[in-house]
Amino acid sequence: MDFSIRRPPFPLSEHVELIWHRTIARADGRSCHRVYPNGAMGLFIDLHETTATFSTDDESSTVRIPLIAGPWTRSFFVGGSQFASAIGVVFRPGGASRFFRVRAHELHNTDVALRDLHSEEADRLLNDVCSSTDAATQMRTIERYLLGKLRDVAPVHPAVRRSVAQLARGGGVPRVREIQRDSGLSHTRFIQLFREHVGLTPKLFCRVRRFRMALDRIQNGMPVNWAALATDCGYYDQAHLIHDFRAFAGLTPAQYQRTLPDEGALRTGAAAS
């Protein structure tokens, strides 16, 4: 597998964590991967397919390419041949609202085709990316596209930006009520703004980011002190860690560790969220 990333310069860096490109060579040309939530939204383009199919234990959906991936709070499977060659964007939490006319909470645990939001723009972006000759050029094409959109939108509410920074620090979970009071907003208004920009409530966002910290600490084949890991990541105890892992990953921490390294490549959520 070839995997490369591009960290965009300022001002995109304030809203975009990274742009990625992945190529996978497979004997049968098809596979199925589990993707884990990260609390952020994404942009996804398969370079050879016109649609992408996502499934959970309950349902399956097919979305046209390019697509905007919502903030997921459960793992899902990507099936078919989409990942033979693909490119995408991982936005910072709340960052996608600077580029697309959609409230993030409307995409919680779902995805939408970019053409449903901007029909001509979607076709132009797909053509420009697929016409590029290599991964580096394709990532720069995505970067130019985002820079063009950044000039036309209003900034994220400053209270949301500060709150996301505080809640995403990891370790012990800050008291959401204290952060809300420091924002100067009423409890109802604070929750409303946070959901519109980030797609999740502050408490749920905090839980997902804590889960991501634990996920990224687990390595294939390496011994893990689960009780210490739980404490380091801000969980009350090991049972608390296992409960959240089941909720967000559909697996226990030990079961997840046994899936590595094959699924570990998708831990970033870069594939679809």
N, C-alpha and C positions, 0 to 999 in steps of 0.2 A: 504494500500500500504506500502511495506517495501522498503526504499530507504537508501542506504549507500554510502559513498564516501571514497576514499583513496587519500591522498595528497602524491605523491611520494617524496622520498628524493633526494638530489643532487646526480648526475647531471641531473637526469630526470626532476627535478622540474624547471629547466631553460626552458624546452620545453613543459612540460606537466602540465596543470593546475590541473587536477584531473582524477581519474579513478572512475567510478560509477557502481553501481549495483542496479537494480530495479525489484521488483516483485509486480504484481498487481493481485488481486483475483477478478474475475468478474463472475456474475451469468450466463451470456450468453457466456462468453469466447471470446467476440469480442468487439471492440470499435474503436473509431476514435479520434485522438488527434491532435490539432494544435501545431506546434513547431515554435518558434520565432528565428530569426537570431541573431547571436552574433559576426559575423565577424571572426570566427575561424573555423578550420577543426576538424573532429572527426573520431573515429574508433567505429564501432557499430557491436555487435554480438547478435543476437537473439538466446537464448539457446534452443528453441524448434522448430523454423521454419528455413527453408533453404533459404527463400527470405524475403525481406521487400518491401512494396509498399508505394510509396510517391505520393501525388497528390497536384496540385495547381488548380486554377480556369481554367487553360488552358490545362493542360496535366497530365498524370499519368505515372509512370514508376515503374518497379519492378526490384530490384537488388539482386543478390545472396549475401549470408552471408558468411564470414565477409565482411563488406563494409567500404570504406573510404568516408566520407561525406565531400563535398567541403564547402567553405565559402559561405553560403547563405545570400542573402540580401532581401529575402521576406519570409513570413511565408508559411508553407506547412502543409498538413495533412498526418499523418501516420495512415493507416487503417489496419483492420484485427486484428489478435491476437498476433502481434509481441511483445507487451509489457507485456505479461503474465510473462515473465522472460527474462531480457536482461542485458547486460554489455557493457560498452563502455569507451571511452577516450575522454576528451576534451583537445585538444592541445592549447597551448598558440598561439596567432596570429603569424604566421610565423614558429611555432615550428614543424609542420608536415613535413616540407621539410627536417628535419634531419633524417627522418625515411623511406620516400617513394620516389621512383624515378618518381616524377610527379611534374610539375609546377603547383602551386596552382591555378593560374588563369584559367587553363584548366578545373578545377572543379567548377568554379563559378556557383552557383545555380544548381549543379548536384552532383551525387554520382557515385562511381565506385566500382565494386567488387574487393576485394583484390586479388583474384585469377587471375584477368586480368593483374595485375602487378607482382605478385609472386605466381604462381600456387601452387607449393609444400608447400611454406611457409603458405599459407592460409589454406590448409588442415591440416597442423600440428598444427597451432594455434587453429583452431576450435576444433580439437580433444583434445588438451591439456586442453583447457578451459572447455569443456563439460565433461571431465573426472574428473575434480576437484570436491570435495565433497561439498563445501559450498562457500558462497559469498566472504569471506575473502581470501580463497585459490584461487579462480578464479581471484580476483583482483591482487594478487601477481603473478599469472601466466602471466597476461597481462604485469605487470611491468617487469618481467624477459625477456619477449619477446622484449619489447621496449629497455631495456638495451643492449640486444644482438645486436640490429640493430644500436644503437647509436654509437657503436665503429667503424662502417664501412662507415661513411658518413662525408662529409665536413661541417664545421660550417656555420651558417647563416652569411651573409655579415654584418660586424659591423655597417655599416651605417643604415641597415634595422633594426637591433636590437635597436639601439638608437632611431630611428624614431618611431618605434612601441611603445616604452616606453613613448615617449612624446605625441603621438597622443591618447594613451589609458588612459591618466590620468583623463579624464572627465572634466566636467565644460565647460568653454569657449573653443571653438575649436582653437587650435594654428594655426598660419599662415603656411600653408604647404610650401610656397615659402621660408620662413625663415629657416625652418627645412632643406629643400633641399640645401640651400646655406651653412648652417652649416656643411652639410655632405661632402662638397668638391666635389660632383658629379654634372655633368651637369643635367639640368632638365629632359631631355629625359632618361638618364641612371638611374637617381634616381627613376623615375616612373616605368621603366622597371624592376629594381631589386625588388622594393616593390611589384609589381604585381606578379612576379615569386614566391616570398616567401610567401606573405600573401594572394594573390588571388584577391585583390581589389586594386583600386587606393588609394592613401593616403586620398584624400578627401572623397571618398565613405566609406572607413574604419572608418574615423572620424565620419561620420554621423551615421553609425551603432552603434558605441560605445556610442555615445551620446543618441541614442534611447534606448540602453540597460540600461543606467543610469536612464532614465525616467521610463522605464518598471519596474525596480527593486524598484523604489520608490512608486509604486502604490500598495495598499493593498486592499483586498476585504472588503467592508463594512465601510472603513475608509473615512471620508471626506477629499477631496483634494482641495487645492487652486491651480487651474490649471495654473493661471498666474504666481504664485510664483514658481511652479514646473518648468515651462518653463524657467524662468529666472535662476533658480538654476542649470539647466542642460545645460545652454549655448545657448538656443534658443532665437531668436530675440523677439518673442512674442508667445502668445497662438496659433495663427493661424499657425505659423511655426512648433510648436510642433505637431499639428493635422495633418499637411501636411506630415511630416516625419513618423508619426505613421501609417497613411494610407498606405504609400509607403512600409514600412517594416513589418507591422503587418496585413494589410488588414482590420484594424478596427480603430475607433477613440479611444482615451484614455479612454473615459467613457464606450464605448462598451467593451473594453478589461477588465476594472475593473469588469464588470458584469459577465465575464467568470470565474472569480476566485471563489473558490479555485481549481476547477477541472483542469483547464488548467495551473494554476500557477505552478504546479509541473514540467512543461516542459519549464519554462522560461529560464533555464540555457542553453538550446540548447543541453543538454547532450544526448538527445535522438538520435540526428542525426547530429549535427554540432558543 
